Amino acid sequence: MVTVAIVGATGAVGAELLSVLEKRNFPVDRLVPLASARSEGTTVTFRGQPVTVRALSAEAFAGVDVAFFSAGAGRSREFAAIAQAAGAFVVDNSSAFRMDDNVPLVVPEVNPEALHPASGKPTLVANPNCVAAILTVALAPIERLSPIRRLVVSTYQSASGAGARAMEDLQVQTRDFLEGRPVIPRVLKHPFAFNLFSHDSAMEANGYNGEENKVVNELRKILGRPDLAVSVTSVRVPVLRAHSASVNVELAEPISVEAVRAALSAAAGVRVVDDPEKNHYPMPVEASGADDVLVGRIRRDPSHPNALNLFISGDQLLKGAALNAVQIAEALLANC
Ligand SMILES: NC(=O)c1ccc[n+]([C@@H]2O[C@H](COP(=O)([O-])OP(=O)(O)OC[C@H]3O[C@@H](n4cnc5c(N)ncnc54)[C@H](OP(=O)(O)O)[C@@H]3O)[C@@H](O)[C@H]2O)c1
C-alpha cells in the first residue's frame, strides 16, 4: 500500500506529476493532493476520479510513503523534514536543497549512482533546475566520449517554466496584442507576447541572474565536474511550453560529428532530430509532451578544432520536473 502526497498539486508541475504517475502506472494506492489554503476543497483528477485537495499542513504527511514537493523553496524548507520524519521519501522540485552536499541531485540517465551514497539510502533527493536537467541528458553521452572543457549556453525559456499563471498571462497578452488592446504584464515584469527578455530571476552579485547561476552550479554537481567552465545566458521567449538551448561544447580532443550523433542516438532519454535537408531540428512544439530531450544541429564549430554546436529542446515540465521526479521515486522504491 503506497500513499503518495503531491505538495503543489494544483500547479503546472503538480498537474504533470499527476499525469506522469498515471501514465507510468506508479503504484499509488492513496493520493494526497496538497496546495495552499486557497485551493482547499477543490479537486484534481487522478485515474479519472476527482480527489479533494487539502491545505498543506504537518498532519497531512501521516502515513505518506512518497512526497513530491512542488510548491516553491519556502514550503520545501518548512515541510520536507516533517515529511521525512513521518517516514516519507521526499523528491523535491524546488531549489531549496539542490546544492546541499548531503542531498543527491539526480538525473537518472546521468548520475543514478548518486541515489546510492556511502551514507545509506537517501530519504530526500533534489530534482534539478529544468534547464540543468535537460542539458545534462544531452551532454552526458558527449562527456563520455571526451571530457567537456567548456560550455557556452544560451537558453530560450518558455512561459511554463514560470508556472501556470505565466502560461495564462502569455495567452492573455497575445490575445490583447492581436485585438489591439494594451498589453499589460501581470505575472512577469515585461511584455511577453511578441517579445523576449532576460530571465526574470533576480540579478546576483556576479552580474548573472539566479537562473544562470543555478544552471552553472547544478551542471557541475550532476556531471560530477566541479571545475567545469560554463557560461550561461538565460532568456525568456514567448513559447508556452518546453525550453530550448543553443550550446557550444569544447571537448578535450577533437571528436567527429558522426561519433557524437551515434552516442546521442544510443543514449537513454535523447531523440536526435537533425535533418538539414528538411531544415528539421529540435523545436519546442515537438518537444512539448515528449519524454525525450530533442537534440540536433550537431555541427563542428569552425572557430575551434575541439568544439561542436548543438541545439536542444526539452519539455521542462516533464524531463525538467515531473518525469524526472517520478523516475527518481521509481528508483527509490525499487531499492526498498
Ligand atoms: N515550472 C517548471 O518548469 C518547473 C521546473 C522545475 C521545478 N519547478 C519548481 O516547482 C515548483 C512549482 O512550480 P510550478 O511551475 O508548478 O508553479 P505554479 O504553477 O505557480 O504552482 C505552484 C503550486 O504551489 C502551491 N502553493 C503556492 N503557495 C503555497 C503555500 N503557501 N502552501 C501550499 N502550497 C502552495 C500552489 O497552490 P495554489 O494553487 O493553491 O496556489 C500550486 O499548487 C517551484 O518550486 C518551481 O521552482 C518548476
PDBQT file of the ligand as one rigid body, heavy atoms in Angstrom, charges set to zero:
ROOT
HETATM    1  N1  LIG A 401       7.536  25.134 -13.998  1.00  0.00    +0.000 N 
HETATM    2  C1  LIG A 401       8.651  24.469 -14.185  1.00  0.00    +0.000 C 
HETATM    3  O1  LIG A 401       9.076  24.204 -15.316  1.00  0.00    +0.000 OA
HETATM    4  C2  LIG A 401       9.446  23.961 -13.021  1.00  0.00    +0.000 A 
HETATM    5  C3  LIG A 401      10.513  23.099 -13.295  1.00  0.00    +0.000 A 
HETATM    6  C4  LIG A 401      11.270  22.597 -12.244  1.00  0.00    +0.000 A 
HETATM    7  C5  LIG A 401      10.945  22.976 -10.961  1.00  0.00    +0.000 A 
HETATM    8  N2  LIG A 401       9.910  23.827 -10.717  1.00  0.00    +0.000 N 
HETATM    9  C6  LIG A 401       9.624  24.163  -9.327  1.00  0.00    +0.000 C 
HETATM   10  O2  LIG A 401       8.397  23.558  -8.969  1.00  0.00    +0.000 OA
HETATM   11  C7  LIG A 401       7.694  24.387  -8.048  1.00  0.00    +0.000 C 
HETATM   12  C8  LIG A 401       6.300  24.676  -8.581  1.00  0.00    +0.000 C 
HETATM   13  O3  LIG A 401       6.383  25.304  -9.832  1.00  0.00    +0.000 OA
HETATM   14  P1  LIG A 401       5.119  25.468 -10.788  1.00  0.00    +0.000 P 
HETATM   15  O4  LIG A 401       5.677  25.933 -12.066  1.00  0.00    +0.000 OA
HETATM   16  O5  LIG A 401       4.252  24.250 -10.758  1.00  0.00    +0.000 OA
HETATM   17  O6  LIG A 401       4.358  26.703 -10.066  1.00  0.00    +0.000 OA
HETATM   18  P2  LIG A 401       2.799  27.071 -10.102  1.00  0.00    +0.000 P 
HETATM   19  O7  LIG A 401       2.143  26.640 -11.339  1.00  0.00    +0.000 OA
HETATM   20  O8  LIG A 401       2.765  28.506  -9.725  1.00  0.00    +0.000 OA
HETATM   21  O9  LIG A 401       2.194  26.202  -8.873  1.00  0.00    +0.000 OA
HETATM   22  C9  LIG A 401       2.540  26.451  -7.538  1.00  0.00    +0.000 C 
HETATM   23  C10 LIG A 401       1.897  25.404  -6.633  1.00  0.00    +0.000 C 
HETATM   24  O10 LIG A 401       2.343  25.651  -5.289  1.00  0.00    +0.000 OA
HETATM   25  C11 LIG A 401       1.196  25.792  -4.456  1.00  0.00    +0.000 C 
HETATM   26  N3  LIG A 401       1.451  26.755  -3.387  1.00  0.00    +0.000 N 
HETATM   27  C12 LIG A 401       1.770  28.072  -3.501  1.00  0.00    +0.000 A 
HETATM   28  N4  LIG A 401       1.872  28.627  -2.263  1.00  0.00    +0.000 NA
HETATM   29  C13 LIG A 401       1.610  27.638  -1.369  1.00  0.00    +0.000 A 
HETATM   30  C14 LIG A 401       1.538  27.582   0.049  1.00  0.00    +0.000 A 
HETATM   31  N5  LIG A 401       1.772  28.665   0.812  1.00  0.00    +0.000 N 
HETATM   32  N6  LIG A 401       1.242  26.396   0.642  1.00  0.00    +0.000 NA
HETATM   33  C15 LIG A 401       0.994  25.304  -0.102  1.00  0.00    +0.000 A 
HETATM   34  N7  LIG A 401       1.031  25.291  -1.459  1.00  0.00    +0.000 NA
HETATM   35  C16 LIG A 401       1.341  26.448  -2.082  1.00  0.00    +0.000 A 
HETATM   36  C17 LIG A 401       0.113  26.320  -5.379  1.00  0.00    +0.000 C 
HETATM   37  O11 LIG A 401      -1.151  26.099  -4.791  1.00  0.00    +0.000 OA
HETATM   38  P3  LIG A 401      -2.402  27.084  -5.126  1.00  0.00    +0.000 P 
HETATM   39  O12 LIG A 401      -2.913  26.645  -6.464  1.00  0.00    +0.000 OA
HETATM   40  O13 LIG A 401      -3.352  26.759  -4.017  1.00  0.00    +0.000 OA
HETATM   41  O14 LIG A 401      -1.890  28.482  -5.100  1.00  0.00    +0.000 OA
HETATM   42  C18 LIG A 401       0.384  25.463  -6.616  1.00  0.00    +0.000 C 
HETATM   43  O15 LIG A 401      -0.140  24.168  -6.424  1.00  0.00    +0.000 OA
HETATM   44  C19 LIG A 401       8.581  25.606  -7.833  1.00  0.00    +0.000 C 
HETATM   45  O16 LIG A 401       9.387  25.357  -6.698  1.00  0.00    +0.000 OA
HETATM   46  C20 LIG A 401       9.424  25.656  -9.079  1.00  0.00    +0.000 C 
HETATM   47  O17 LIG A 401      10.667  26.285  -8.852  1.00  0.00    +0.000 OA
HETATM   48  C21 LIG A 401       9.141  24.315 -11.718  1.00  0.00    +0.000 A 
ENDROOT
TORSDOF 0
